[in-house]
Amino acid sequence: MSTRHPRDPERRLRVVQWATGNIGSRSLRAVVDHPRMALAGVYVSGPDKAGRDAGELCGSGPTGVVTTCDPDEILALGADCVLYMPRATDPGELCALLASGANVVTTAGGFHHPPGLDPGLRLRIEEACARGGTSLHATGSSPGFITEAVPLVLASVQRRLEKLTVHEYADLSRRNSPGLLFDVMGFGETPAGAFDEGRLAHVRSGFGPSLRLVADALGLPLESVEARGRTATAVRTTAIAAGVLRAGTVAAQRVTLSGRHGGRTLLEFDATWYCTTELDVDWDLRATGWHLTVDGDTPLDIDMRFPVPLERLAAVSPGYTAHRAVNAVPAVCAAAPGIRTTVDLPLFTAVLG
């Protein structure tokens, strides 16, 4: 069972980092540097990373913590919290961690709106939380910060809400990830007409739960979440960091998720990812970041941009996701057992000193 400690600001929370990919290595560094956390262990997915000092994987100095690919070693640590960030969620792993007495903060999707979970999975997780006296929380930058925390704050000055929209923009022209852009996302392909249904389903499952969570919190539950997608093509052949985009091939994508209440769109998430601004359509492209609009009795129009040169964006952007997860750890450790959402947790902030 988890040993719940009083809220002693002097007690350092013992935290495990599970997986050290792009996001995980950034959160690992944040834990190492955190004034009120102690790195208890690091789980890595393969033997090539096992047996090394954790500092080697995140660019810090020696930590004295040796990485392992044996999950039983992690379960035996008795840590306060595990930052769970694998490429794919393993329900067995997750439940074992929770039942062992370790709280879990994850950047993996699927847990933002518990009522929408598969009932069997939800019951299994809740039972593991009850056995361990632990909590599970899913967060990140998007979904998470921009689809839940920020909209809830903006709605706090409303008494009538007509529509709240989150526009996300990402300039991928300097992203040197050909596998992701060309093989996974489909940039550089000849447009095939309808947007790929698999991609729409992925976006719907990734961001739909956030929209439902916010709507439930406002007392305006959604009747449906609908997704649509569009592509735009390059006007001329263009060289980007990942390779070459031929004229007439897909160079930008826009996916819109609409949460409907009372027969109209109440909440909307609109994501635009592009590799060049020279397109065959006029999408009023903005720099990488977010643009939020609120139509209600207290209207709002807010820009949140990443003031970082494109060449440095790949190095900086993981922090937007990783740091929110790390900052959530104390609140999750203090929460009642169960799956805890952005609505359930108190407002938390960073402890920097």
N, C-alpha and C positions, 0 to 999 in steps of 0.2 A: 504493500500500500504506500501511496505517496505520503511523505511527511510534510504536512503543510506547516510552514513557518510563519510567525508573525511578520507583519510588514516592517522589517528592520532595514532601514536604508543602508546600514553599514554591512549587512550580510551579502556577500557576493554570491550570485546565483551560478550554479554549476551547469554549464551548457555544453551540449554535444552538437557538432556539425555533422549531418548525415548527407554525404555526397559533396563533391568539390568541383563542380563544373563552373560555368560562367558566373552564375548567381551564387552558388555555394561557396566558391573561393572568396567572393567579396564579403559574404556574411561571416565567413570564418575570420577574415581579417578584422571585421568590426567587433567580433567577440573578443579576439586577442587584445584589441586596443581598448575595450570597454572598461571604464573605471569600476563598475559594479558587477562584472561577470568574470567567471573563471572558466577557461576552456577545460572541460572534463574529458573529452575524447573526440575522435574524428573517425567516421566510417567512410571508407572509399570502396568503389565498386569493383576494383580489380587489383591483382597482386602487384602490378607495376607501380601503384601508388602506396601500397602497404609497407609498413615498417619504416616509414620516413617521419622526420620531425614535421609536425603540422605547419610550422612556419615556412617550410620550403614550398608549400602549395598555395600560399597566399602572399608571399613577398615580405613577410615579417622576419624578425630575428628568431633565433631558436626559442621554442616554447616549452620543451621538455615533454610534450605530449606526442606520442608515437601513433601514427595512423594504423587502422586495422581494417581488414575486409571480413572479419568474423562478427556477425551481428550479436552473437552471444556475449562477446566481450563488452559491447555497448550496453546490452541489457543489464549486465552485472554492475555497471558503474554507479547506479543509484543517482543519476543526474536529475536536476530540477526540470530541465527542458531539453528537447531535441529540436534543432532546426532541420526539418525534413525536406530535402530538395532534390530528390532523384529525378531522372528523366520521365519515369512512369511510376505512378503510385501502386504499391503492392499492399492490398488491404491486410494481408497476414502480417507483414512487417509493421504496419501502422498500428494494428490492434495489439501486437506483442509489446510495442513500445509503451502504449497507453496503459496496458494492464500491468506493466512492470513498475509503474509509479512515475514515469516521465511524462510531463506535459509535452505537447507537440505544437509547434508553429510551422506551417508549411506554405510554400508558394505554389504548390500543386493545386490545380483547379478542382472543382467538384464539391467543395464543402461550404460554399458561401451562403447557400440557402438550404438548411437541413430539411424542410418539408419537401423539397424537390428531389432528395436523394432516393435511390432505390430503397424501399422499406427494409429489405433484409440487410443491406449494408449499413443502413442507419442504425438498426437495432444492434448489429454486431459491434459497431463503434461505440455506441452508448453503453453497452454492457462492458466493454473493455475499459471505458472511462470510469464506470462505477467500480469495477474491481480495483483499478489503480488509484482511484480518487484524483483523476486527472482531467485535463481539458485539451481540446483540439481546436485550433484556430487557423483559418486559411486567409492569407492576405498577399499583398504585393503592390505594385504600382498600378497595373491595369491587367486584370481586374483587381480591385481592392481600393487603393487610395483614391483614384480618380473616378471610379464608378460607384463608390459607397461613401467613404469618409467625406469627400468634398461635396457631393450632392446633398448629403444629410445636413452638413453645415449650411449650405446655401438655402435649403428648405426651411431652416430654423427661423428665417425672417419672413416666411410666407404665411398667409392665412387662406390664400386661394392659389392653387397651382394649375395652370393650363397645360404647360409642357416644360420639361427640363431636358436639354440635349447636351451630350458630351461629344465633341468632335475631337478625334485623335488624328494627328498628322505625324508621319515618319518619312523623312527623306533618307532613302537607302542607297543613294548613289555612291557613297564612300564606304559602304558596308562590304568588306572583302570576304563574303560568304557565298561563293557560287553554288554550293550544295543547297543551301537554304533558299536563296533567291530563285535559282533556275529549276532545281529539281523538286523542291517542296512547294514553293509559292507559285511557280508557274510563270515567272517573268521571262520574257524572251520568246514565249510561245505565240503561235498564231491564234488570235481570239476565236473561240469556238461558239460564240453566241451566248447561251445561258451560262451563268456563273456556276462553277463546279459545286454540286450539291454537297459533296463531302466537306468542302471548305466552309460552306454555310452552316452545316451541322456542327462543325468544330467551333465556329464563332458563337453559335447559339448556345452550345453547352458550356462554353467558356465564360460568356458575358451575361447570358440570360439570367442565371441565378442572382447576380448582383442587382439587376433591374428589379427582379421579384422581391429581393430583400428590402430595397429602398421603398418600393411601393407598399409592401406590407407595413413597414415602419410608419408610413404616412397615413395608414388607414385606407389606402386606395389599391387593393390587391388587383393584380393584372389578370385579365381574362385570357390573354395570349401573348406570346413573344414571337414576332415574325421577322424573318431575315431575308434580305435581298442583296445582290451583289452586282457590281458593274466593273468593267475594265476599260482602260484607255490605252491607245497605242502610241508608239514613238513616231513623231513626224519625220525624223531623220535618224540614220544610224548613229549611235552614241556609245562612246566608251565609258564604262563605269568601273569602279574598283573590282567588281566581281567578274567582269568580262565585257562582252560587247552586246548591246541591244540593237538588233536590226530594225530598220524602219518598217512600220506596219505590225510589229510584234508588241505583246503586252508590256507596257512600261509603267502602268499605274493601276491600282485596284482600290475600289471603294466598297466597303461592306457596311450595311445599315441594319441595326437591330432595333425594332420598334416594339415597345411594351404598351399594350392597349388596355385601357380601362374606360368603361362606359361608352364603348363604341368609337373611341378616338385614341390617338397616340398620346400617352402621358409622359413616358420616359423613352429616350432614344440614345443609342450609342452609335456613332458614325465614325468609322475608321478609314483613313485614306493613307495608303502606303504607295510611295512613288520612287522611281529611279531617275527621272528627268522631269523637268517642268515643261519641256517642249512636247505637248500632247495634242492629240486630234480633237480634244474636247476642252472646254474651259471650266475647270473645277475650282477656281479661286484657291490655289494651293497656298498653304501657309508653312512656315518653318516648323521643324520638329517640335512637338509639344501638344498642348490641349487648348481648346477654345470651348467655353461653356456658356450656354445661354439659358436664362430662366424667364419664362413668360408666365407672370402671375400678378398678384396685386402689388408686389414689390419686385419689378423686373431687374434682371442682372445680365451683364455681358462681360465675361472675364477671359483674358488671355493668360495662359501659363506656358511660357516657352523655355526651351533648354538653351541658355546662353553659352553654348559650347561650339567651337569650330567643328565642322563635320568630321574632320580628320581625327578628332579626339573623342567623338561621341561614343564610339564603340567601347572605349576605355572607361567612360564616365557612366554610361547608361545603366549598367548592372546595379549600381548603388541605389537607383530609384526603387527597385524591387527588393533588394537584399536588406537595405537599411530599415525599411518599414517593418520587415519581419523581425529583425533583431530588436527594434524598439518596442515591439509588442510583447516580448518575452515576460517582463515583470507583471503586466496586466493579466496575461494568460495563466501564469503560475499562481496568481492570487484569485483567479476566477473559480466559480463553482464547477464541479465535474460535469462533463458533457461537451457537445459541439457548441462552441461559442463564436458568434458572428460579430461583425463590426457594431451591430446594434446592441448586442449583449455586453460588450466590454465598455468600460469607462473611457473617456477621452485620454489617450496616452501621448506622450511626447518623448523626445530624445533626452537621455541623461548624458551630458557631454563632459561633465567634470565632477 
